[in-house]
């Protein structure tokens, strides 16, 4: 499921753009944030696995996710909206909704409820989600002009393993990446950090 391209109402756009915590030349007029809980609940409710007993009940003004010098170059805006969510049992958890949008169109949505990151799947239903290292690994190879065959030969891994890493199907364990940094001409520590590996992983 994807939310990209969905139209946002003028009230939601106005609420997402309301950032009183940021220094403004002119103090912005107060905006009604009451439209945002229902906006988030609608998105979450469309996830087939979402427990609809949990509802976003309160939000605060958005925080920008971009620095002043790169904000708006693409015309897109990304913000993080803090708040709280609760369920019928009376449990309450901190909530954070991350929204990227361009004019009145949603580009990306992700949320965090307590310690759990929530978002629409990138893969079709019933298939595993790709590991995010795959996109970065593919880009590193492409930037260096390294083919799958060259990476396989240089790292001592099969082409199917390299393709699995590139697609995100395989998890980037240290043993799998053992000779990959040499081919990429980068340190093993840097590649491990990019792959999100802890210092002691797979030692």
C-alpha positions as CSV (number, residue, x, y, z in Angstrom):
1,X,0.0,0.0,0.0
2,X,1.2,3.5,-0.8
3,X,-0.1,6.9,0.1
4,X,2.0,8.8,-2.4
5,X,0.1,11.2,-4.6
6,X,-2.9,11.5,-2.2
7,X,-4.5,14.9,-2.2
8,X,-4.3,16.8,1.1
9,X,-7.1,19.2,2.2
10,X,-6.2,22.9,2.5
11,X,-6.8,22.7,6.3
12,X,-4.3,19.7,6.6
13,X,-1.7,21.6,4.6
14,X,-2.1,24.7,6.7
15,X,-1.8,22.7,9.9
16,X,1.3,20.9,8.7
17,X,2.9,24.2,7.7
18,X,2.2,25.8,11.0
19,X,5.5,25.8,12.9
20,X,5.4,28.5,15.7
21,X,8.6,27.0,17.2
22,X,10.6,28.2,14.2
23,X,11.8,31.8,14.1
24,X,9.6,33.8,11.6
25,X,9.9,37.3,10.4
26,X,6.2,37.7,11.2
27,X,4.6,35.6,13.9
28,X,2.2,33.2,12.2
29,X,-1.5,33.4,13.1
30,X,-2.7,30.4,15.2
31,X,-3.9,27.5,13.2
32,X,-6.5,24.8,14.2
33,X,-4.5,21.6,14.5
34,X,-7.7,19.6,15.2
35,X,-7.7,18.3,11.6
36,X,-4.4,16.4,12.1
37,X,-5.5,13.6,14.4
38,X,-8.3,12.6,12.0
39,X,-5.8,12.9,9.1
40,X,-3.4,10.5,10.8
41,X,-6.1,8.1,12.0
42,X,-7.4,7.9,8.4
43,X,-4.0,7.0,7.1
44,X,-3.3,4.4,9.8
45,X,-6.8,3.0,9.5
46,X,-6.1,2.0,5.9
47,X,-3.2,-0.3,6.9
48,X,-4.8,-3.7,6.9
49,X,-2.9,-4.8,10.0
50,X,-3.5,-1.7,12.1
51,X,-5.3,-2.1,15.4
52,X,-8.1,0.4,15.1
53,X,-8.5,0.6,18.8
54,X,-5.5,2.9,18.8
55,X,-6.3,6.5,17.8
56,X,-4.2,9.6,17.6
57,X,-5.9,11.9,20.1
58,X,-3.7,14.9,20.4
59,X,-1.0,16.6,18.3
60,X,1.3,19.6,18.7
61,X,2.7,21.9,16.0
62,X,5.0,20.3,13.5
63,X,8.8,20.5,13.6
64,X,10.7,20.9,10.3
65,X,12.8,18.0,9.2
66,X,15.0,20.2,6.9
67,X,17.6,22.8,7.5
68,X,17.0,26.4,6.3
69,X,19.5,26.1,3.5
70,X,18.0,23.1,1.8
71,X,14.3,23.5,2.7
72,X,12.0,23.9,-0.3
73,X,14.6,23.4,-3.1
74,X,12.5,20.6,-4.5
75,X,9.3,22.3,-3.5
76,X,8.7,19.5,-1.0
77,X,8.3,19.9,2.7
78,X,9.0,17.3,5.4
79,X,7.8,17.7,9.0
80,X,7.5,15.7,12.2
81,X,4.3,16.1,14.2
82,X,4.5,15.0,17.9
83,X,1.5,13.9,19.8
84,X,-0.1,11.1,21.7
85,X,-2.3,8.1,20.9
86,X,-4.6,6.0,23.1
87,X,-6.8,3.0,22.9
88,X,-10.1,2.0,24.4
89,X,-8.3,0.3,27.3
90,X,-7.0,3.6,28.5
91,X,-3.4,3.0,27.4
92,X,-1.6,6.1,26.2
93,X,1.7,6.2,24.1
94,X,3.7,9.0,22.5
95,X,3.0,9.4,18.8
96,X,5.1,11.0,16.1
97,X,3.9,11.4,12.5
98,X,6.4,12.2,9.8
99,X,4.9,13.6,6.6
100,X,6.6,14.7,3.4
101,X,4.4,16.6,1.0
102,X,4.6,18.9,-2.0
103,X,2.0,21.6,-2.3
104,X,-1.2,19.6,-1.7
105,X,0.1,16.1,-2.5
106,X,1.4,13.6,0.0
107,X,4.8,12.1,-0.9
108,X,5.6,9.9,2.1
109,X,4.1,9.1,5.5
110,X,5.6,7.3,8.4
111,X,4.7,7.2,12.1
112,X,6.0,6.0,15.4
113,X,3.9,4.8,18.3
114,X,5.9,4.3,21.4
115,X,9.0,2.4,20.2
116,X,7.3,1.0,17.1
117,X,7.9,2.5,13.6
118,X,4.8,2.3,11.5
119,X,4.4,2.9,7.8
120,X,3.0,1.5,4.6
121,X,4.9,-1.5,3.2
122,X,7.2,-0.9,0.2
123,X,6.8,-4.5,-0.9
124,X,3.6,-6.2,-2.0
125,X,1.4,-7.8,0.7
126,X,2.7,-11.1,1.9
127,X,6.3,-10.5,0.8
128,X,9.2,-9.5,3.1
129,X,10.1,-5.8,3.3
130,X,13.4,-5.0,1.6
131,X,16.4,-4.2,3.9
132,X,17.2,-0.4,3.5
133,X,20.9,-1.3,2.9
134,X,20.0,-2.6,-0.5
135,X,19.3,0.9,-2.0
136,X,22.5,2.3,-0.5
137,X,24.6,-0.6,-1.6
138,X,23.2,-0.4,-5.2
139,X,24.0,3.3,-5.3
140,X,27.5,2.8,-4.1
141,X,28.2,0.2,-6.7
142,X,26.6,2.3,-9.5
143,X,28.5,5.4,-8.5
144,X,31.8,3.4,-8.8
145,X,30.8,1.7,-12.0
146,X,31.0,-1.8,-10.4
147,X,28.9,-4.5,-12.0
148,X,27.3,-7.3,-10.2
149,X,29.8,-9.7,-11.8
150,X,32.8,-7.6,-10.7
151,X,31.5,-7.3,-7.2
152,X,30.9,-11.0,-7.0
153,X,34.4,-11.8,-8.2
154,X,36.1,-9.2,-6.1
155,X,34.2,-10.1,-2.9
156,X,34.3,-13.9,-3.4
157,X,30.5,-14.0,-3.2
158,X,28.0,-15.4,-5.8
159,X,26.2,-13.1,-8.1
160,X,22.9,-14.2,-6.5
161,X,24.2,-13.1,-3.1
162,X,25.2,-9.7,-4.6
163,X,21.8,-9.3,-6.3
164,X,20.1,-10.3,-3.0
165,X,22.0,-7.6,-1.2
166,X,21.1,-5.0,-3.9
167,X,17.4,-5.9,-3.8
168,X,17.3,-5.8,0.0
169,X,16.3,-9.4,0.1
170,X,19.4,-10.4,2.1
171,X,20.4,-9.0,5.5
172,X,23.9,-7.5,5.3
173,X,25.7,-9.6,7.9
174,X,29.4,-8.9,8.5
175,X,30.4,-12.3,7.1
176,X,28.5,-11.6,3.9
177,X,30.1,-8.2,3.6
178,X,33.6,-9.5,4.5
179,X,35.4,-8.4,1.3
180,X,32.8,-6.0,-0.1
181,X,34.6,-2.9,1.3
182,X,37.7,-3.7,-0.6
183,X,35.9,-3.7,-3.9
184,X,34.1,-0.5,-3.0
185,X,37.4,1.0,-1.8
186,X,36.0,2.0,1.6
187,X,36.7,0.9,5.2
188,X,34.9,-2.0,6.7
189,X,33.8,0.2,9.6
190,X,32.2,2.8,7.3
191,X,30.3,0.1,5.4
192,X,29.2,-1.5,8.6
193,X,27.9,1.8,9.8
194,X,26.0,2.3,6.6
195,X,24.5,-1.2,6.9
196,X,23.4,-0.4,10.5
197,X,25.6,-3.1,12.0
198,X,26.6,-2.9,15.7
199,X,30.4,-3.1,16.4
200,X,30.0,-6.6,17.8
201,X,27.6,-8.0,15.1
202,X,28.7,-11.3,13.7
203,X,32.1,-11.3,15.2
